[in-house]
Amino acid sequence: MHWTPLFARIAIVLCGIVSVFLSPRSATANATEPRRLAPKQVAFLLKDAGFPQEAIPKLVCTAKYESLYDVRAKNVNSNGSHDTGLFQINDIWLKECGVTRKQLLDPRTNVACARKVFRAQGFWGWYGHRYKQEKCKAFRLKKSTMVALSAK
């Protein structure tokens, strides 16, 4: 048995894996990114986007009920408009945020646009918050997450 082809294949696969981790992140979600984020990841995205710390737990809860933390979530509404990504940003915000639907599949871009929605409408900008507000009022992040957010 000749081992060179086997080692060559292994080397090619390893190079591909390494390049995925070393390459710059694209503007859209790709196959190497997890489809669903953990609540802690959502909290840090919100913090990085400049949301007030006291709003972060409710917004993490809102994302749960909007998309189940799925960064590629999509919904077509009865009026024909689309909701896209982690915070289910509606098409009416595309121009205001200066993005396309495809760009909203990137969680960082989605959260940045969600910041504009939040400034304009507060928590009421999301169906998930309006209909689950009691659950979101009681929602708590782990203490370790809140401490880490404070330190950042």
Order of alpha helices (4+ residues) and beta strands (2+ residues): alpha-alpha-alpha-beta-beta-beta-alpha-alpha-alpha-alpha-alpha
